[in-house]
Amino acid sequence: MHVESTSSNPYLPTRGGSVTSGGRFRCPSCRHEVVLDRHGVYGLQRNLLVENIIDMYKQEYIRSIILQSSRPSPERKVDQPMCEVHEDEKINIYCLTCGVPTCSMCKVFGSHKDCEVAPLNSIYQTQKTELSDRIAMMVGNNDRIQGIISQLEETCRTIEENGRRQKSKVCEKFDHLYAILEDRKSDMNLKVNAEQEEKLNYIRALTRKYGDHLESMTKIMETGIQTLEEPEMALFLQNAKPLLQKIAEASNTSHLERVERGYENMDHYSVSFKRQGRALRNIDFARDDDEEEDDEVEVGADVAGRPGQTASGEVDSLNEALPPLLPPQPLSTRRPATSS
């Protein structure tokens, strides 16, 4: 009788497969063709020896994966920087006059022999504390930038809402004038849309600028946090000074524009239907010299600075002035005073 292990051939039909009565199977050992009944390959006698061998290989494979994953990762080796002038000397002191870490040979015989120096650990602690304070200051500045971005987003929503409201009023007015007013309605809505898009494009561009600035400050802050985790004092001091300079430059937001108060207002358009009939084809937003009529309805469309147009009202500005970003303090490299 032919025997076979079902686990040795993954391509054999399963118990719920589609093999029907009368199927044929060729024995891999003697190549004799066997007729399968409705139970398929499960109707054959199981070969426990083959199945045990396959199970042993599976267990060995799983065991090798577990051993490989449990191996400890190689520890990080911290290299102490060497002096560029005296290649055999390690950097072990800090020149207060030049503001750079150096070695003892440079102090005794080299370019720093007339300079004031201090141990690395004292300057390390001073600058590490100062860098921590600067990072904390940048966190506060980032909060202010985030506040400005939120305010700009709210301004966009206000402009969109004002635009929708004013266009709705324009549509309500033009609905009573039928065919002749339909053409003029489209022209006036185009003006509102153009002004709305102009303002939205400006606000969105300004939002992107603030977002880019915030992203840049966040990257610098992350670099600063990584620098704080540097265990080697000399490497830390080599990276601290240029990093503090980047922080000082990133904290300056004088190049970023601010939105003027009332920029989001859209109440500066009004319409007047005075000369119905022939005047309908010349209809436009109301001007100062137009006379008000009894049945006139004011329709606003938030556009500021258009000559000859009157503002029908003011809305409160959402762009309140935010406190300025904190300027960075100068880096101190003097030794801390030691108590006697």
C-alpha positions in Angstrom: 0.0 0.0 0.0 1.3 3.4 -0.9 1.8 5.8 2.0 2.5 9.5 1.9 2.9 12.5 4.3 0.5 15.3 3.4 2.9 17.8 5.0 5.7 16.9 2.6 3.8 18.2 -0.4 2.0 21.6 0.1 0.5 21.3 -3.4 -1.7 18.3 -2.5 -5.4 19.0 -2.3 -6.7 19.6 1.2 -9.6 17.8 2.9 -11.9 20.6 1.7 -10.4 20.7 -1.8 -12.0 20.0 -5.1 -10.6 16.6 -5.8 -13.5 14.2 -6.6 -13.8 10.5 -6.7 -11.7 8.9 -9.4 -8.7 11.3 -9.1 -5.3 9.8 -9.7 -2.0 10.3 -7.8 1.5 9.1 -8.8 3.6 7.7 -6.0 6.8 9.7 -5.7 8.8 6.6 -4.7 7.8 3.9 -7.2 6.0 6.2 -9.7 3.0 3.8 -9.6 -0.3 5.6 -10.3 -2.8 5.3 -7.4 -6.5 6.0 -7.8 -7.8 8.3 -5.1 -11.3 7.9 -3.6 -13.6 10.7 -2.5 -11.3 11.3 0.5 -8.5 12.3 -1.7 -4.9 12.1 -0.3 -6.3 11.7 3.2 -7.5 8.3 2.2 -3.9 7.1 2.1 -2.0 5.8 5.0 0.1 8.5 6.8 3.8 8.2 6.8 4.7 9.2 10.4 8.5 9.0 9.7 8.4 11.6 7.0 6.1 13.8 9.0 8.5 13.6 12.1 11.5 14.6 9.9 9.6 17.6 8.5 8.6 18.7 12.1 12.2 18.4 13.2 13.4 20.7 10.4 10.6 23.2 11.2 11.5 23.3 14.9 15.2 23.7 14.1 14.4 26.6 11.8 12.3 28.4 14.4 15.0 27.9 17.0 17.7 29.5 14.8 15.5 32.5 14.3 14.9 33.0 18.0 18.6 32.7 18.8 19.5 35.2 16.1 17.0 37.7 17.3 18.1 37.4 21.0 21.7 38.3 20.3 22.6 41.6 21.9 23.4 44.5 19.6 27.0 45.7 19.7 27.6 48.5 22.1 28.3 52.0 20.8 31.9 53.0 21.2 32.5 56.6 22.1 35.6 58.1 20.4 37.2 61.0 22.2 38.3 63.6 19.6 42.1 64.2 19.2 43.8 67.5 18.7 44.3 68.5 15.0 47.7 70.0 15.7 49.0 67.4 18.2 47.5 64.3 16.7 48.6 62.1 19.7 46.9 64.5 22.3 43.3 64.2 23.3 41.2 67.3 23.6 41.0 67.8 27.4 40.7 71.6 28.1 38.6 74.5 26.9 40.1 77.8 25.7 38.0 80.6 27.2 39.7 83.3 25.1 39.1 81.6 21.7 36.0 79.7 22.8 37.1 76.3 21.4 38.1 73.0 23.1 41.8 72.2 22.7 44.6 70.0 24.2 47.2 70.6 26.9 50.0 70.8 24.4 48.4 73.7 22.6 48.2 75.5 26.0 51.8 74.9 26.9 53.5 75.2 23.5 50.9 75.9 20.9 48.6 78.8 19.8 46.7 78.9 23.1 49.7 79.4 25.4 48.7 83.0 26.2 45.0 82.2 26.5 42.9 81.5 29.5 41.7 77.9 29.8 39.4 75.9 31.9 38.6 72.2 32.5 36.2 70.7 30.0 33.8 69.5 32.7 33.1 73.0 34.0 32.4 74.5 30.6 30.5 71.4 29.6 28.1 71.9 32.5 27.7 75.6 31.8 27.0 75.3 28.1 24.8 72.2 28.6 22.7 74.2 31.1 22.5 77.1 28.7 21.6 74.9 25.8 18.8 73.4 27.9 17.5 76.9 28.6 17.7 77.8 24.9 15.7 74.7 24.0 13.1 75.5 26.6 12.9 79.0 25.1 12.5 77.5 21.6 9.6 75.4 22.9 7.9 78.6 24.0 8.6 80.2 20.7 7.2 77.2 18.9 4.0 77.5 20.9 3.7 81.1 19.8 4.3 80.1 16.1 1.7 77.4 16.5 -0.7 80.1 17.9 -0.1 82.3 14.8 -0.7 79.3 12.5 -4.0 78.5 14.3 -5.0 82.1 14.0 -4.2 82.2 10.3 -6.3 79.0 9.8 -9.1 80.7 11.7 -8.7 83.7 9.5 -9.1 81.5 6.4 -12.3 80.0 7.8 -13.6 83.5 8.5 -12.9 84.7 5.0 -14.5 81.6 3.5 -17.6 82.1 5.8 -17.8 85.8 5.0 -17.5 85.0 1.3 -20.2 82.4 1.4 -22.5 84.7 3.4 -22.0 87.7 1.1 -22.4 85.6 -2.1 -25.6 84.2 -0.7 -26.9 87.7 -0.2 -25.9 88.7 -3.7 -27.7 85.6 -5.0 -30.9 86.4 -3.1 -31.0 89.9 -4.6 -30.4 88.7 -8.1 -33.0 86.0 -7.9 -35.7 88.7 -8.2 -34.3 90.2 -11.4 -34.4 87.0 -13.5 -32.7 86.8 -16.9 -31.3 90.3 -17.2 -29.8 90.2 -13.7 -28.3 86.7 -14.2 -25.4 88.0 -16.3 -24.6 90.8 -13.9 -24.8 88.4 -10.9 -22.1 86.2 -12.4 -19.8 89.2 -12.9 -20.3 90.5 -9.4 -19.7 87.0 -7.9 -16.5 86.7 -9.9 -15.3 89.9 -8.2 -16.1 88.5 -4.8 -14.5 85.2 -5.6 -11.4 86.9 -7.0 -11.0 89.0 -3.9 -11.7 86.0 -1.7 -9.1 83.9 -3.5 -6.6 86.7 -3.4 -6.9 86.9 0.4 -7.0 83.2 0.9 -3.9 82.6 -1.3 -2.1 85.3 0.7 -3.1 83.7 4.1 -2.3 80.2 2.9 1.1 81.3 1.6 1.7 83.0 4.9 0.6 79.9 6.8 3.1 77.8 4.7 5.9 80.3 5.6 5.1 80.0 9.3 4.8 76.2 8.9 8.2 76.0 7.2 9.7 78.1 9.9 8.2 76.0 12.6 9.5 72.8 10.9 13.0 74.3 10.7 12.9 75.3 14.4 11.6 71.8 15.3 14.5 70.2 13.4 17.0 72.4 15.2 15.4 71.6 18.5 15.6 67.9 17.8 19.3 68.4 17.0 19.7 70.2 20.2 18.1 67.4 22.2 20.4 64.9 20.5 23.4 67.1 21.4 22.3 67.2 25.0 22.5 63.4 25.1 26.1 63.5 23.9 28.1 61.9 26.7 31.5 63.0 25.4 32.2 66.6 26.6 34.6 67.5 23.8 32.2 66.4 21.1 29.4 68.2 22.9 31.4 71.5 23.0 32.4 71.1 19.3 28.7 71.0 18.3 27.2 73.3 21.0 28.5 76.6 19.6 27.3 76.3 16.0 24.0 74.8 17.3 23.5 77.8 19.5 24.1 80.1 16.6 21.5 78.2 14.5 19.0 78.6 17.4 19.6 82.3 17.5 19.0 82.6 13.8 15.9 80.5 13.9 14.4 82.5 16.8 14.3 85.6 14.7 10.9 86.0 13.0 11.3 89.5 11.8 11.2 88.3 8.2 7.8 86.8 8.7 4.9 89.0 7.7 1.9 89.7 10.0 -1.7 90.0 8.8 -3.2 93.5 9.2 -6.1 93.9 11.6 -9.4 93.5 9.8 -7.8 91.8 6.8 -10.4 89.1 6.9 -13.4 91.5 6.7 -15.6 91.2 3.7 -18.2 93.9 4.4 -17.1 96.5 1.9 -19.4 95.8 -1.0 -23.0 97.0 -1.3 -25.4 97.1 -4.2 -28.2 99.5 -5.1 -31.0 98.9 -7.7 -31.8 102.6 -8.5 -32.5 102.7 -12.2 -34.3 99.5 -13.1 -34.6 98.7 -16.8 -31.8 100.3 -18.8 -29.6 100.7 -15.8 -29.7 97.0 -15.1 -27.1 96.3 -17.7 -24.7 98.7 -16.0 -25.3 97.4 -12.5 -22.3 97.2 -10.2 -21.5 97.5 -6.5 -22.7 100.6 -4.8 -20.6 103.8 -4.9 -20.5 106.8 -2.6 -22.3 109.0 -5.0 -25.2 106.6 -5.5 -28.5 107.5 -3.8 -30.1 105.1 -1.5 -33.5 103.8 -2.4 -36.3 102.6 -0.1 -36.1 99.0 -1.4 -32.3 98.8 -1.4 -30.7 95.8 0.3 -27.1 96.1 1.4 -25.0 93.2 0.1 -21.4 93.0 1.4 -18.5 91.3 -0.1 -15.3 91.4 1.9 -12.9 93.4 -0.4 -10.7 96.0 1.2 -8.9 98.8 -0.6 -11.1 99.2 -3.7 -11.4 102.8 -4.8 -15.0 104.2 -4.8 -16.5 101.4 -2.7 -17.9 101.9 0.8 -17.7 99.7 3.8 -21.0 98.7 5.3 -19.5 97.5 8.6 -16.5 96.2 10.4 -16.0 92.8 12.1 -13.7 92.1 14.9 -10.2 91.0 13.8 -9.0 87.6 14.8 -5.4 88.5 14.2 -4.5 89.8 17.7 -0.9 90.8 18.1 1.2 88.0 19.5 4.1 88.6 21.9 7.4 88.6 20.1 9.7 85.6 20.1 12.3 85.6 22.8 15.7 86.5 21.5 18.6 84.2 22.5 21.0 85.3 25.1 24.8 85.4 24.4 26.6 82.2 25.1 28.7 82.2 28.3 31.9 80.3 28.3 33.4 81.6 31.5 34.0 79.2 34.3 31.4 79.0 37.1 32.5 80.6 40.3 33.8 78.0 42.8 32.8 78.3 46.4 35.8 78.6 48.8 
